[in-house]
Amino acid sequence: MFGSNARKFVGVASLCVVNLALWGFWLEPASLRNENHEIQLPNWPAACDGIRVAVLADLHVGSPFNDVDKLARIVELTLKAKPDLILLAGDYGISGIIGGTKVSSEEIAGGLRPLAAPLGVFAVLGNHDWWEDAPRIERALESVGIPILEDSSVLVKRDDCAFHLAGLSDFWEGVRNYRAALENIPPGMPTIALTHNPDAFPEISRPVDLMIAAHTHGGQVYFPVLGRPIVPSKYGQRYAIGHIVENGRHLFVSSGLGTSIIPVRFLVPPEVSLLTIRSAPASR
């Protein structure tokens, strides 16, 4: 009797392991969704209340389940959401990803060409972009009308809604001249900062209304109670994913779309992050 129960237990346990492996190494990494997030900012102008920002992060085109056909689906899903602004948060290709297939910067840029939004489409570079060929990736994106903001800023305006968008270079591989990115923005001007690595968040001395980042992939793996075993940040899980508020400063970290190093995702599905930015109600 004991032997029969033991065999049943082993069989059930083996089936669970197989199902978890299928989920983590196939079903979830191959999935795709738009995920809505609402962020209230205390000083966000009423004229810009409700703007929708699509964040496409860590595309890693060429990683398993992330070929050019998947990129076309990502673009289609993004456009279907009709965002006001589209931000690309770096790491467009692959570098040292298990099971990956190299896709050229020009082909990736061509896949992103259809992206369009009333307030524009802007990008920054990530660490993988620098490891591969940052100037080539920059040229490819700009050739399809997507400007790269590397430690620079631009005024974004439509009707009465106006704010600055600052691009901060990658925390690991960029020049990191964050002062230059922000110095031309008038004091008190509403500002969104876009960067690849959230470790830049504590590094900027001048406050911004919202920083948007990526890089961590949300750890790619999340175990309830235990947390995220690996997060590529010197701050561990502190800036791993989602909307973080520290000392009144706001950060959003997208879980991204591709995979890095190991092609696995578990309870951290790929997403196009759709941020609806609201003016926080006045405190009483």
N, C-alpha and C positions, 0 to 999 in steps of 0.2 A: 504493500500500500504506500509506504513511504517513497519507494522508487517511482511509482506512478505519479504521485504528487510532485515529486522533484522534477520529473520530466515535464509535467504540465507547467510548472513554474518557469523552467528554463525556456520552454516554448513560448510562453506569454512574454517573458522578458526579452527574448530574441526578436519577437514580432514588434515589441515596443521600440527596441533599438533600431530596427530596420525602418519603421515608420518615422521615427525622429530623424534618421539620416536622410530619408527621402524628403522630408519637410525642409530640413536645414540646408541640404546641398542641391535641391532641385526646385521644389514647389515654391518656397518663399523667395529665393533669389530670382526666380523667373517671373515673379508677380510684378504688378505695376498698378499704382493707384494715385489719384489726387487726394491729398489729405489737407483738410481745412484747419487752420489755426487762427484764433482771434487774439490780437494783442492790443491792450489798452496802454496808451502812453500819456503821461500827465501833461506834457507841454505840446502835444501834437495839435497843429492848427485845425480849427473846425472846418476850414475850406478843403482840407485834405482828408476829412473824416471818412472812413470806409474804403479807402483805396485798397486794391487787391494786388498783392505782389507775389508772383510765381518765382520760386527759388528752385533752380535746377543745379544740383550739387553732385560732385563725384560721379560723373557719368561713366568714367572708365570704360569707354567704348573699346571693345575687344576682350573685355573680361568675360568669363562664362555667363551665358544668358544675356549678354549685353552687346549684341552685334549691331550693324547698321540698321537692320530691320527694327530692332528694339528702339533704337534712337528715333526712327520715324514715328513709332508709336508714342514715344515720350513727347515729341514735338506736337503730334496730333492731340494728345490728351491735354497738353498745356494750352494750346490754342482754343480747345473746346471750353476751357474754364474762363476764357475772356478776361485775363488779368489786365490791370492798368499798366503794370511794369513787370518786366522779366529780368531776373538777375541770375547770372551764371557764376557759380562760386568756385570754379577751378577743378583741376584734375579731369581733363577731357579724355586722355588716352590711358595707356597702361604702361607700367614699368615693373617687371618682375612679378607678375601675377600668375599663379599656378593655373595651367589650362587656358591661358589667354592667347589671343591671336592678334598680332599687330595690325592696327588700322591707321592709315596716314592722317596727319593733321588736316590735310586738305579735304579728305573724305568726311571727316568728322565735322569740319566747318560747313561743308556742303549740306550735310544733314541738318545743321542748325539754321541754315539760311532762311527757311520759311518763318522763323520766329518773328513776331511783330506785336507791338503793344502801343497804346496811345502815348504812354510816357517814355517809351523806348525800351531797348534791350542793351544791357551792359554786362561786362564780365571782368573777372580778375583771374590771375593764374594761381595754380596750386603747386605743391612740392613735386608731384609727379611730372607736371609740365616743365619745371626747371630741370628735373633729372633727364627728361627726354630731349627737348629742344625748345626752350621757351620762346626765343625769337621767331622760330618757324610757326609755332602755334599762334603767337600774337599776330603774325602776318596773315595767317590763314583766316582767323576770326575777323580781323579788320577788313579783309578782302570781301567778306559777305555782309559787311555793314554792322558788325558788332564791335564797338569800341572797347578797348582794354583800359581799365582804370588802375594803373599801378602807381600808388602814392600820389594820386591826383583826384580832383573833384570836378563835378559838373552840376550846373543848376538844372533841376527838373521842374518843368512848369506846364500847367494847363489851366486856363481860365484864372481863377483866384487861388488855386492850389499851387504852392511853390515850396520846394525844399531842395537842399543840396544832397547829392549822393557822392560819398567819398569812397574810393577804392584803396584799400590798404594792402601792400604787398605781403606775400606769404611769410609767416612767422619763422619758418625754418630756412627757406632758401631765398627769399626776396631781399631787396635792399633795406627794407624796413625804415624808410624815411617818413614816419607817420606825421611828423610835424609838417612836412611839405604837403601831405595829403589834406591837411585841415587848415593850414594857415590862411588860405584865401577865402575862407568861409566867414561871412560877417558874424560878429557876436550875436547870439540869440536866434540865429537862423535855424529852422528845423533841419535836422541832418540825420540821414541814414548812412551808416558805414558798412561796406561790403568787404569781406576778407575771406580767405580760405580757412585759416587755422584759428579756432577760438582762443588759443593761448595769447593772442594779441589783445584780448579784451581788457586785462588789467594794465596793459602797457601804455595805453593812450591817456595822456593827462587831461586833454580837453574833452569834456563830456559830449556825447552824441545822444540823440533820442533813442536810437536802436542800432545795435550792431548785428549783422547777419553773417553767419559763418557755416562751415561744413567740416570736412576732413575726418571727423571721428567715425563716421558711418553709424553713429549710435552704438559703437562697439561691435556692430554686426551680430553679436550674440548677447541675449539677455535672459538670465535665469531669475524667475521670481524669487524674492527673498535674498538670493545670493548677489544679484546685480550683474554687472557687465565685466567679464573676466579680463578683457584687454581693451583699453581705450588709449589711442596714440596721443596722449596729452600729458604734459608734466604735472597737470593738476588732477590726474586720475579721472574719476567719474564726475567731478565738479562741473565740467562743461561738456558732458557727453552728448546731450540731446535736448531738444525742446527749448522752451522759453524759460530763461533764467533771469532773476532780478537780484542784483547785489548792490546794496547801498543806494538804492534808487536808480541804478543803471540797468538797462535792458539789453539782453542778448538772446538771439534765437539761433539754435544750431540745428541744421537739417540733417536727417539721417541719411540723405543721399539716395543714389540710384544704382550704383555699381558695387563691386566688391574689390577688396585689395588683399594681396598676399594669399589668403585662403578663400575660395569661392563659397562662402557659407553665410547665411543669414538665418537667425532664429529669434522670433518675436521682435524683430526689427525690420519690418518689410520695407522694400524700396518705395520711395514716394516722391512725387512732385509736391513740394511744400507750398501751399497757398495761404499766404498771410493776409488777413483782413486787419488793417491798422485803424484803430479807433482812438478818438480823443477821449481820454478818461474823464468821467463826470467830475465836476468841481467838488472838492471836499467841503463838508458843512461843519 
